[in-house]
Amino acid sequence: MATSVCVPLVIGLLPGVWRRRADAPPAPAGDLERRRKVWDVLSELYLDTELVERDYARIAAILAESGYNACQIEEILYREVHPVLRTNLMSVAGVWAGFDLEWLEAQILRRRRRHSDFAIIPAKSLVRGSWAIIEAQLQNTLS
């Protein structure tokens, strides 16, 4: 009986592959003003709350205003925000009220960023569904 409950969780924690689909966004340190807004709104995907349709629409609108394309935002999501915040979604009592932006920025900038076109993203599936909804809305907004 415990196996049927644990299997989806274990599968959800398996790494996913990410592949760069466009030019990389500028380095975070040289693009902080724009990047902070993107980090802040993407961090909502990692809160211990359930997003609804209007949340996805608001997030997509903010991301569309950032000036990044959908592929660059995906890279920021999986290569910058996800490594710092993914454990919140695995926590029994995760953060639900919001992350401190100064803390988030410091954590992201502290990490050493690799410049490869491929990456193994642990627990990518935890936000893959939310990202798919936002990306579809973003594509409609940008086209």
N, C-alpha and C positions, 0 to 999 in steps of 0.2 A: 504494500500500500504506500509506503514512504517513497518507493521508487517512482511511482507515477507523479508524485508531487515534486520530487527533486529533478527529474529529467528535464522538464522545460526550463527550470532555473539554470541547471548546468549548461544546457544548450545555449541559453541566453548569455551566459558568461564567456562562451568560447570567443576567440578573437575573430574579427572579420578583416577582410583585406580592403584597403583604400588605395585608389589609384588616381593620381593627378590627371585631370581631364582638360586643363587649360593652363595658362600662365599662372605662376604662383603669385599670391598677393605680396605686396612689399613687406619687408621685414617689420615685425611688430614695433620695435623700438623707434623706427623712423616714421611710423604712421599711427602714433598713439591716439590722437584726437578721434580719428575715425574708428580705430580699432576698439576703443573703450566701449562705444555704443554697441558694437557688434558683440563683444564679449558679454556685456551686461544682458542683452536680450537673449543671446544663445544660452546663457546660464539658466534661464527659466526652464529649459528642457531637463535640467538636472535637479530641480526642486522636487520634494516629496509631496507633490500635488498633481492633480489631474488637469491637463489642459483641455479647454473646450474650443469649439470652432472659432469663436471671436478672439481667443488668445492666439491661435495660429495666424489669423488674418492680421492682427496687430503686429505680431513678430515679423511676418513677411513684409508688412509695410515699412517697418523700421529698417529691416535689412535692405529693402529696395532703395531706400534713401541713402544708404551707406556709400554707394558708388562702386561697390564690389559686385562682380557677377556671381551667379549661383555656384559655379565651380570654386571660385575663390572663397566664398562663404563656407562651402562644404569643407574646404581645406582648413579654414580657421576653426570650424567646429571640431573636426576629428584630430587635427594636429596640435591645437592650442588649448581649447576649452575642455574637450573630452578627457585628456590625460589627467587634468587637475581635478575635475568634478565627478568622474564616473563612479567613484566609490560612494558618493552620496546616495546614488540610486540603489546601491547594494546594502546600505545601512538599514538596520531595523528602525532607527529613529533619526532619519536624515533631516537635513535642513529643509524647511518648507517656507520660511518667510522671505528668503532672498539672501544672496551672497554679498559680502562686502566687496565693492568694486576695487578698492585699493588692495585688499588682500588677493583678490583674483588676479589683478594685473601683476602684482609682485610674483605670484606663483607661476604665472605664464612666462614672464620675462626671465625668471630664474632658470627655467628648464632649458636645456640645451637642445636647440632645434636642428633636426637633420634635414638635409635638402634633397632627399631622394624622391623619386616619382611614385614609389610604392611604400606602403607601411602596413604592418600588422597592428590592428586596433583592438586591444582587449575589450570585451564587452560592448562592441560596436552595436549589437542588436538592441541594447537598452534604449537607444534614441533613434534607431533607424526608421521606425514608423513615423515618429514625430517629424523627423527631418524630411521624409518623403512628402508629407502633407504640406509642410512649409515650402519645400522646393517647388512643388507644383504651383502653389499660389504665387511664389516668387517669379517663376517662369511666365505666368500669365501677366503679372504686373510689369515685368521688364520687356515683354514682347509687344 
